[in-house]
Amino acid sequence: MSRTDAQTQKLIGEGTARLLARATDARSLDTDALISRVSAALEKYLFSSDAEASEQAINEFMDALHADDLCLIVACERGDQQAWSDLVAQFGATVRSAARSASSNEDAAEDLAQSIWAELHGLRVRADGRPSGKIAYYSGRGSLGGWLRAVVGQLAIDQHRKSSRLVQTEVDADFDRLAQESHQGEGASVASPADPENALADRRAADDVEAALARVLGELDPEDRLLVKLYYFDGLRLREAGAVLGVHEATASRRLTRIQAEVRKRVEELLMKEHGWTQSETRRSLSETAMHLESDLELMLTTENARVEKQAGLDE
């Protein structure tokens, strides 16, 4: 029997109360201050893939959230100056270490480390008078230290792109154009497909795969998404990518293997559930699409980041 919305909200309220009870420092927050954050995390990471998640799955998800980290971030977002001071004191070394790993020299590292606090706080103000910063994206699902390292790494990549005058594609029209160009080969000598209907079907199948992949990448933790970018598209070795994230090369390797397996499994689930594909069809299309996905994958990651930022602006 499916749960009612009221039953789900009751579960979330009880889980949020347990989260507060687990925190060693709840920062004077109450359930009302946290429940929207917990609900948003559930929607993004659990309900998006399983709308009828069991009561046990919901409770396990909430009980795995990092209580103290989440309370600290929510208190910062609500303007608690002591919380901000504690954030800098507790994680300043983490931010500086990540900045040094992602920078070419000490001066650049210092600039990056200083920039991150402005990014977290936000330079704009929302409709409710609170600053609009990246702390709004922390869900409590992963450790705050790991999340901060991911934010530093992403900011370093963004700054590098700006200094290199690289253009980030942010609109669907550009995505479509680049996707088409990637299939044109070396010029006009490419022959027309013998069977246009099959070619169209193949293109639609590839589009379905790419859309599912983009969605799954958007659901990844920021740190996992950053690892994918660093390794596959920024040319870093596992040792270097691990340094940016503050982990050993072996840990980065294991994490990348896990991400690959999780992404493939989730994409297969989406294609079978939402498009009615069989498992054999799904695996065949994944293999065929993989031949041209590498360049598109970076575009998907970039587009997803742009979409998140744009949505944040619309919500203010």
RODO-2510 file (C-alpha; in nm, 4 decimals, decimal comma):
residues 316
     n   res          X          Y          Z
     1     m     0,0000     0,0000     0,0000
     2     s     0,1378     0,3405    -0,0945
     3     r     0,1996     0,6003     0,1719
     4     t    -0,0011     0,9213     0,1783
     5     d     0,1735     1,2578     0,1659
     6     a     0,0804     1,3072     0,5297
     7     q     0,2483     0,9799     0,6264
     8     t     0,5609     1,0745     0,4336
     9     q     0,5737     1,4154     0,5987
    10     k     0,5341     1,2498     0,9380
    11     l     0,8314     1,0228     0,8628
    12     i     1,0389     1,3212     0,7551
    13     g     0,9460     1,5176     1,0643
    14     e     1,0395     1,2286     1,2908
    15     g     1,3659     1,1723     1,1029
    16     t     1,4559     1,5410     1,1296
    17     a     1,3893     1,5305     1,5022
    18     r     1,6217     1,2313     1,5341
    19     l     1,8861     1,4187     1,3364
    20     l     1,8708     1,7098     1,5808
    21     a     1,8944     1,4693     1,8729
    22     r     2,2082     1,3112     1,7207
    23     a     2,3870     1,6459     1,6797
    24     t     2,6403     1,7279     1,9484
    25     d     2,5710     2,0957     1,8753
    26     a     2,2294     2,1637     1,7241
    27     r     2,3084     2,5383     1,6994
    28     s     1,9742     2,6242     1,8651
    29     l     1,7937     2,4985     1,5546
    30     d     1,4536     2,3333     1,5686
    31     t     1,2812     2,0866     1,3383
    32     d     1,1238     2,3650     1,1299
    33     a     1,4694     2,5036     1,0503
    34     l     1,5923     2,1725     0,9087
    35     i     1,2926     1,9900     0,7677
    36     s     1,2995     2,1626     0,4277
    37     r     1,6690     2,0750     0,3865
    38     v     1,6068     1,7104     0,4775
    39     s     1,3054     1,6968     0,2434
    40     a     1,5098     1,8416    -0,0440
    41     a     1,7840     1,5818     0,0096
    42     l     1,5282     1,3009     0,0066
    43     e     1,3698     1,4317    -0,3132
    44     k     1,7023     1,4595    -0,4937
    45     y     1,8777     1,1449    -0,3799
    46     l     1,6040     0,8946    -0,2913
    47     f     1,2591     0,9802    -0,4244
    48     s     1,3907     1,0775    -0,7693
    49     s     1,4852     0,7153    -0,8294
    50     d     1,2250     0,5468    -0,6071
    51     a     0,9080     0,7471    -0,5534
    52     e     0,7645     0,4643    -0,3441
    53     a     1,0710     0,4171    -0,1247
    54     s     0,9969     0,2093     0,1826
    55     e     0,9699     0,3543     0,5303
    56     q     1,2906     0,1711     0,6177
    57     a     1,4756     0,3243     0,3214
    58     i     1,3564     0,6731     0,4153
    59     n     1,4617     0,6326     0,7761
    60     e     1,8002     0,4843     0,6821
    61     f     1,8656     0,7749     0,4461
    62     m     1,7855     1,0368     0,7096
    63     d     1,9782     0,8579     0,9829
    64     a     2,2880     0,8554     0,7606
    65     l     2,2909     1,2360     0,7198
    66     h     2,5790     1,4170     0,8905
    67     a     2,3915     1,5850     1,1746
    68     d     2,6564     1,8242     1,3090
    69     d     2,7732     1,9289     0,9623
    70     l     2,4187     1,9965     0,8456
    71     c     2,3303     2,1935     1,1589
    72     l     2,6454     2,4022     1,1187
    73     i     2,5713     2,4868     0,7551
    74     v     2,2029     2,5655     0,8146
    75     a     2,2994     2,7911     1,1061
    76     c     2,5457     2,9722     0,8778
    77     e     2,2777     3,0122     0,6137
    78     r     2,0465     3,1651     0,8751
    79     g     2,3056     3,4301     0,9599
    80     d     2,4518     3,2839     1,2794
    81     q     2,7873     3,4645     1,3084
    82     q     2,9224     3,2185     1,5660
    83     a     2,8446     2,9362     1,3245
    84     w     3,0414     3,1156     1,0504
    85     s     3,3346     3,1600     1,2862
    86     d     3,3206     2,7921     1,3769
    87     l     3,3020     2,6933     1,0090
    88     v     3,6188     2,8881     0,9273
    89     a     3,7987     2,7612     1,2393
    90     q     3,7059     2,3957     1,1831
    91     f     3,7512     2,3780     0,8069
    92     g     3,9988     2,6545     0,7246
    93     a     4,2849     2,4047     0,7076
    94     t     4,0780     2,1767     0,4814
    95     v     4,0066     2,4632     0,2418
    96     r     4,3716     2,5773     0,2363
    97     s     4,4942     2,2228     0,1739
    98     a     4,2493     2,1743    -0,1134
    99     a     4,3443     2,5138    -0,2574
   100     r     4,7157     2,4287    -0,2518
   101     s     4,6468     2,0976    -0,4261
   102     a     4,4466     2,2712    -0,6972
   103     s     4,6832     2,5668    -0,7518
   104     s     5,0163     2,6122    -0,9254
   105     n     5,1734     2,8302    -0,6543
   106     e     5,1208     2,9561    -0,3005
   107     d     4,9842     3,2973    -0,4040
   108     a     4,7228     3,1386    -0,6285
   109     a     4,6327     2,8958    -0,3507
   110     e     4,5826     3,1800    -0,1041
   111     d     4,3596     3,3694    -0,3478
   112     l     4,1541     3,0561    -0,4095
   113     a     4,1191     2,9809    -0,0385
   114     q     3,9987     3,3338     0,0285
   115     s     3,7565     3,3246    -0,2645
   116     i     3,5823     3,0161    -0,1341
   117     w     3,4373     3,1902     0,1700
   118     a     3,2714     3,4523    -0,0489
   119     e     3,1369     3,1740    -0,2713
   120     l     2,9952     2,9955     0,0314
   121     h     2,8417     3,3068     0,1834
   122     g     2,7108     3,4497    -0,1414
   123     l     2,7472     3,7987    -0,2800
   124     r     2,3803     3,8370    -0,3638
   125     v     2,0785     3,8540    -0,1347
   126     r     1,7657     3,6423    -0,1703
   127     a     1,4086     3,7675    -0,1379
   128     d     1,4050     3,6725     0,2314
   129     g     1,7085     3,8918     0,2981
   130     r     1,9539     3,6054     0,3450
   131     p     2,2729     3,5743     0,1382
   132     s     2,2638     3,3407    -0,1602
   133     g     2,5717     3,1202    -0,1475
   134     k     2,6876     2,7710    -0,2288
   135     i     2,6140     2,6509     0,1243
   136     a     2,2540     2,6192     0,0068
   137     y     2,3621     2,3105    -0,1892
   138     y     2,5039     2,1131     0,1028
   139     s     2,2628     1,8283     0,1820
   140     g     2,4378     1,6514     0,4686
   141     r     2,4622     1,3350     0,2618
   142     g     2,8421     1,3437     0,2545
   143     s     3,0928     1,4878     0,4977
   144     l     3,1236     1,8651     0,5033
   145     g     3,5010     1,8407     0,4649
   146     g     3,4691     1,6354     0,1484
   147     w     3,2022     1,8683     0,0113
   148     l     3,4202     2,1739     0,0757
   149     r     3,7127     2,0132    -0,1066
   150     a     3,4810     1,9541    -0,4025
   151     v     3,3672     2,3179    -0,3990
   152     v     3,7293     2,4388    -0,3917
   153     g     3,8210     2,2076    -0,6783
   154     q     3,5258     2,3215    -0,8884
   155     l     3,6045     2,6876    -0,8232
   156     a     3,9646     2,6264    -0,9316
   157     i     3,8419     2,4723    -1,2571
   158     d     3,6030     2,7637    -1,3175
   159     q     3,8781     3,0190    -1,2583
   160     h     4,1152     2,8314    -1,4893
   161     r     3,8550     2,8289    -1,7637
   162     k     3,7923     3,2009    -1,7279
   163     s     4,1635     3,2814    -1,7395
   164     s     4,2070     3,0582    -2,0428
   165     r     3,9106     3,2235    -2,2143
   166     l     3,7417     2,8888    -2,2586
   167     v     3,3747     2,9080    -2,3419
   168     q     3,1299     2,7011    -2,1385
   169     t     2,8188     2,5919    -2,3249
   170     e     2,5065     2,6728    -2,1291
   171     v     2,2204     2,6624    -2,3780
   172     d     2,0431     2,3730    -2,5426
   173     a     2,0967     2,5146    -2,8911
   174     d     2,4743     2,5007    -2,8501
   175     f     2,4486     2,1495    -2,7094
   176     d     2,2499     2,0338    -3,0110
   177     r     2,4927     2,2014    -3,2518
   178     l     2,8003     2,0479    -3,0908
   179     a     2,6362     1,7083    -3,0707
   180     q     2,5588     1,7202    -3,4419
   181     e     2,9109     1,8352    -3,5302
   182     s     3,0625     1,5512    -3,3320
   183     h     2,8920     1,3027    -3,5645
   184     q     2,9850     1,4688    -3,8953
   185     g     3,3277     1,3104    -3,9224
   186     e     3,5945     1,4785    -4,1320
   187     g     3,3773     1,6586    -4,3844
   188     a     3,1121     1,6303    -4,6486
   189     s     3,2420     1,2972    -4,7733
   190     v     3,0442     1,1154    -4,5034
   191     a     2,7839     0,9018    -4,6764
   192     s     2,4135     0,9299    -4,6032
   193     p     2,2722     0,6470    -4,3965
   194     a     2,1245     0,3645    -4,6033
   195     d     1,8159     0,3431    -4,3823
   196     p     1,6996     0,6842    -4,2562
   197     e     1,4330     0,5315    -4,0303
   198     n     1,6876     0,3131    -3,8516
   199     a     1,9275     0,6026    -3,8300
   200     l     1,6567     0,8165    -3,6700
   201     a     1,5706     0,5382    -3,4256
   202     d     1,9387     0,5013    -3,3346
   203     r     1,9708     0,8767    -3,2828
   204     r     1,6644     0,8818    -3,0577
   205     a     1,8002     0,5902    -2,8591
   206     a     2,1300     0,7715    -2,8164
   207     d     1,9425     1,0851    -2,7104
   208     d     1,7563     0,8823    -2,4475
   209     v     2,0847     0,7430    -2,3165
   210     e     2,2464     1,0864    -2,3029
   211     a     1,9429     1,2401    -2,1295
   212     a     1,9429     0,9625    -1,8700
   213     l     2,3164     1,0014    -1,8177
   214     a     2,2873     1,3783    -1,7746
   215     r     2,0151     1,3239    -1,5148
   216     v     2,2198     1,0669    -1,3240
   217     l     2,5285     1,2888    -1,3263
   218     g     2,3179     1,5693    -1,1858
   219     e     2,2215     1,3444    -0,8956
   220     l     2,5826     1,2681    -0,8010
   221     d     2,7358     1,4184    -0,4905
   222     p     2,9389     1,7300    -0,5817
   223     e     3,2598     1,5508    -0,4814
   224     d     3,1817     1,2509    -0,7031
   225     r     3,0937     1,4749    -0,9979
   226     l     3,4179     1,6660    -0,9488
   227     l     3,6210     1,3435    -0,9493
   228     v     3,4662     1,2470    -1,2849
   229     k     3,5629     1,5861    -1,4307
   230     l     3,9126     1,5879    -1,2892
   231     y     3,9982     1,2387    -1,4116
   232     y     3,8202     1,2139    -1,7461
   233     f     3,8194     1,5687    -1,8786
   234     d     4,0835     1,7757    -1,7017
   235     g     4,3532     1,5167    -1,7639
   236     l     4,4530     1,4633    -1,4032
   237     r     4,5988     1,1332    -1,2928
   238     l     4,4281     0,9542    -1,0077
   239     r     4,7017     1,0668    -0,7711
   240     e     4,6463     1,4312    -0,8708
   241     a     4,2676     1,4050    -0,8613
   242     g     4,2921     1,2428    -0,5201
   243     a     4,5105     1,5297    -0,3975
   244     v     4,2459     1,7833    -0,5003
   245     l     3,9861     1,5858    -0,3050
   246     g     4,2204     1,5258    -0,0124
   247     v     4,2297     1,1464    -0,0486
   248     h     4,4925     0,8863    -0,1383
   249     e     4,5276     0,7645    -0,4975
   250     a     4,3935     0,4205    -0,3990
   251     t     4,0868     0,5797    -0,2412
   252     a     4,0253     0,7888    -0,5534
   253     s     4,0539     0,4738    -0,7676
   254     r     3,8027     0,2839    -0,5559
   255     r     3,5677     0,5818    -0,5554
   256     l     3,5874     0,6171    -0,9338
   257     t     3,5117     0,2464    -0,9789
   258     r     3,2089     0,2821    -0,7506
   259     i     3,0856     0,5896    -0,9378
   260     q     3,1143     0,4131    -1,2744
   261     a     2,9131     0,1153    -1,1491
   262     e     2,6484     0,3336    -0,9842
   263     v     2,6065     0,5586    -1,2882
   264     r     2,5703     0,2657    -1,5283
   265     k     2,3207     0,0880    -1,3019
   266     r     2,1115     0,4028    -1,2528
   267     v     2,1093     0,4820    -1,6273
   268     e     1,9944     0,1278    -1,7040
   269     e     1,7175     0,1598    -1,4438
   270     l     1,5931     0,4875    -1,5936
   271     l     1,5908     0,3563    -1,9504
   272     m     1,4020     0,0407    -1,8558
   273     k     1,1579     0,2183    -1,6247
   274     e     1,0838     0,5332    -1,8257
   275     h     1,1305     0,4104    -2,1829
   276     g     1,0316     0,0456    -2,1463
   277     w     1,3620    -0,0860    -2,2778
   278     t     1,4640    -0,4442    -2,2153
   279     q     1,7913    -0,5120    -2,0366
   280     s     1,9568    -0,6351    -2,3569
   281     e     1,8426    -0,3245    -2,5489
   282     t     1,9710    -0,1044    -2,2719
   283     r     2,3152    -0,2624    -2,2617
   284     r     2,3494    -0,2608    -2,6397
   285     s     2,2579     0,1066    -2,6674
   286     l     2,4908     0,1965    -2,3828
   287     s     2,7785     0,0262    -2,5628
   288     e     2,6986     0,1948    -2,8940
   289     t     2,6508     0,5382    -2,7405
   290     a     2,9716     0,5116    -2,5367
   291     m     3,1725     0,5548    -2,8579
   292     h     3,0800     0,9247    -2,8783
   293     l     2,9809     1,0069    -2,5207
   294     e     3,3208     1,1164    -2,3925
   295     s     3,3090     1,4675    -2,5358
   296     d     2,9388     1,5044    -2,4654
   297     l     2,9851     1,3887    -2,1069
   298     e     3,1908     1,6918    -2,0129
   299     l     2,9292     1,9107    -2,1760
   300     m     2,6613     1,7404    -1,9662
   301     l     2,8565     1,8018    -1,6478
   302     t     2,9121     2,1663    -1,7390
   303     t     2,5500     2,2130    -1,8425
   304     e     2,4271     2,0551    -1,5202
   305     n     2,6388     2,2937    -1,3117
   306     a     2,5056     2,5876    -1,5126
   307     r     2,1486     2,4647    -1,4680
   308     v     2,1888     2,4384    -1,0915
   309     e     2,3316     2,7894    -1,0696
   310     k     2,0552     2,9267    -1,2933
   311     q     1,7861     2,7577    -1,0852
   312     a     1,9378     2,8996    -0,7684
   313     g     1,9072     3,2458    -0,9205
   314     l     1,5435     3,1871    -1,0127
   315     d     1,4653     3,0695    -0,6601
   316     e     1,5997     3,3845    -0,4976
***
